[in-house]
Amino acid sequence: MMAEEAILGYLENHDEISDSGQFATDSGLDHNDVVNVIKSLHGFRYIDAQDIKKETLVLTEEGKKYAEKGSPEVQLFLAVPQEGSISKEELQKLLDPAVYKIGCSQAAKNKWVQMGNQISRKVQHVEDRVKDLLLQIQDGQELGKDDNNSLKARKLTALQTWKGYSVKRGPEYAPRRRRTATDLTREHLQGGDWRNIEFKEYNFSAKGPPPESGHLHPLNKVKERIKNIFRLMNFEEMPTNRYVESSFWNFDALFQPQQHPARDSHDTFFLKAPATTKQLPEDYVEMVKRVHESGGYGSRGYGYEWKREEANKNLLRTHTTAISSRMLYALAQHAKQQSFTPKKYFSIDRVFRNEAVDRTHLAEFHQIEGLVCDRGLTLGHLIGVLQDFFSRLGMDKLKFKPAYNPYTEPSMEIFSYHEGLKKWVEIGNSGMFRPEMLRPMGFSEDVNVIAWGLSLERPTMILYGINNIRDLFGHKVDLGLIKKNPLCLIGIK
Ligand code: PHE
């Protein structure tokens, strides 16, 4: 404000401020403040400002040092004893290496000292002209041409461009800035002020604040992309709108024995109310019981006593494969009544596991699952479909490792080479559903199902470069992440 008053006030009685730098010094103001005010007043046409540039001589870092501590030649001279002499080595120890080197040559040139193995003074007294000249420059004084040249040659001074303004009154000049109103208020209207008020002009090129709108969570963006990949591959989406599932569909229908550790409450969230399911397809339950207990279809089964109470227990589904088992059962029923129709199904939804939470695990996450049900499918088909699916996600290099699932045989873990991390990362699990799962549903022997599953979080974290899952999902997520993150493009082919 001080600078503004000073400039407008000065122009009331003077035609011009010829040099903003000089003006700042004379008024005891900082030149930067003066420049900022000039720019603003010029923008509102209170003043007209013209650029001025000046070359000024300033000291280099080396010049500044000598201005403070004296020139190297004088430092060297003073280090030589008044009487007698000093050896080169001794003298060198007393001085900074650069000062010694330059000092020697300049003091010898000035004939101040006698050089040799022993160094002695040739004169009694010297004056530090170089230091004096440097101080004069620091003080803003002008030097003669020869002095200027010699300091420049020794790289003790350099030219610096200085920018400032010359200023005159502008078309809108006033000794004080007028306050302009930005809004027409109720008070203006009631009090009649509106008649006299000057309103600020509209600035049509100003950027408005970005509109607040809804934002999709990164998981939803990736989910949508993956759904599109499945749709392009002609897969139908399975209805996954049930978090609560019975143990029967989640485990038993999948030939997962009732003593399996995953069925323990340490791994699975069981429901207290309602603790059990109301209804299961009784004929099918009977077939499942039989295959667990004694096998069939070329299998020996598990040879234990299968308990209905165990199958009735409600839980939060631990995988979306529970939905796949329901869908396949329905498909087999349809095949029995009418005819078999091959199907390609997918789902992406939430699952729950009673796990210790850490940087890569949460107790709830999302699973992506795909399956193909047709006659005569082989492991080759599974590998082919996986290559197709994952390459559409931008993962071309895949490796497979034999694995075990109670409901698939053979089973394969899927690894993809991550170019960024420069290593193979596990991205999913897959297999061919066992006859012990498919035959009790009612499928004929020649029908096979190939299937795979992966988490939605894993690829999302890789795509968005997030390395703690709690930064992606849950109550600690920064809303900024959701607002700012761009659409992530998975290479859909
Ligand atoms: N259900 C498996 C899991 O939770 C994934 C999977 C799906 C494996 C289909 C094989 C076949 O990890």
Residues whose N, C-alpha, C, O or C-beta is under 5 A from the ligand:
A	BS01	LIG	T318 H319 T321 T408 N429 S430 G431 A451 W452 G453
